Amino acid sequence: MNPSIDVSRSLLVVDDDSGLRQMLCWAFEDLGYFTWGVQDLASAFDAVQSLSFSFALVDFHLPDGDGLSLLRRLRHQVPCLCPVLMSADPIAARGHLRHATESVNFFEKPVPIHEINRLFLRHGVA
């Protein structure tokens, strides 16, 4: 990561829809975030090994697993991570969230960029 990048405003975006992923990255970059977009769990794990993130915006349905499992593993690696799960299939995602032992912020697609930004700001971004 570039040393001049403010790690407290770093966001990992994980979505297999390349157009949506790019749009989310651009939208959050416009709000002052450093973003890194990837398409699957494996790429997300690779990114976390080499970059630092304060936030993660993760799709529930991914080609190599589910986003909730990814968020659990990311939180284990980065305990202060503020995670957000998103899905165009809220029934399936909420069904899994009901059985989750940890708290996860969830938004239905299309995600409300400014509402997620407010969540991130409340989490401690200056």
N, C-alpha and C positions, 0 to 999 in steps of 0.2 A: 504494500500500500504506500502511496505517496506520503512522505512525512508531513506535508503541509495539510493533509486532509484531517478534518476534525472527526475523530473516531466516534465522538458522542452523537454524530449525525450520520452514521453509516447504516445502510439498509440493504439487507439481502432479500431479493425478490425471487421467488421460486414458482414458476408456472410453465406448463408445457405448451401453452399457446404463445407463440413467439411475438405475435402482434400485441397482445394484451401485456405481456411481460415488458416489451419495449415502451409501450405507452405508460405503464406504471413507473418505470424507471425515469422516463422523461418528466412525468408529473412531479415526482418527488425530488428530482434534481432541480426543477424550477422552484421548489420550496427550500432549497439549500442543502439537500442531502447528497452524500456520496452514495451511489447505488451500484449494486452488482447483481445482474440478472442471470439466472440459470434455469434449466428446463427440468431437472429431476433431482432425486435424492442424492445420487452419487455425485453430481456436480456441486450440490449444496455442501456436502461433506468436504469435498476438495477445497471449496472456497473458504470454509471456516478454518481449514488447516493453515491457509496462507494469509488470510485477511481477518481483520477484527470488525465485528458488527455489534451495534447496540440494539438493532431492530431486525425483525424478520417478518415478511409478508409472504405467506405460503398458501398455495392452492391445496385443497383437500385431496383431489384426485390427481395423482401423478403417475407417469408411466411405470415407475419402478417401486411403487408403494403409496402409502397415504401420508398426507401432510401432517396429520396429528402425530404419527410416529416420528416423523422427521423433527417436529417441534420438541418432542420429548428428548430426543437425542441431542439436539442443538442446545437446549436448556442445560443438559448435563455438562456439555462442553463449555458453555458460556452462561453461567448462572444468572447474570444480570441482564440477559437478553429480554427484550420486550417483544413477545411473539403475537402475531395476528394470523389467524386462519381465515381463509376465504373460500367460497364455493358457489358455483351456480346450481348446486344440488343441496340446498339447505337442509332438507329432510334427512338425507344420509349423514351429512356432517354433524348436525345436531344430535342425531341418534348416537353417534360415537362420542360426542362431547358429554352426553348424559352419563356415560360410564367412565369418564376421565376423572382421575383423582386430583389433577391440577387445574388451575384456572387458566382458561384460554380465551382471548378476545376473538370473537367471530363476527364476520361481515359477509353478507350475501353479495354476490356479483350482480350488477356492476358495483364495485366497492366505492364508498364515499371517501374520496381522497382527503378532503379537508377534515372530515370527522376522524379519520385514522391519524392524520397529522396532529389533531388536538389530543388524541390519546397518547401519541408519542411525546408531545410537549408536557403533558401531565406526568409522564413517566420520568421526566427529569432532564429533558433537553433544554439547554439555555436558549 
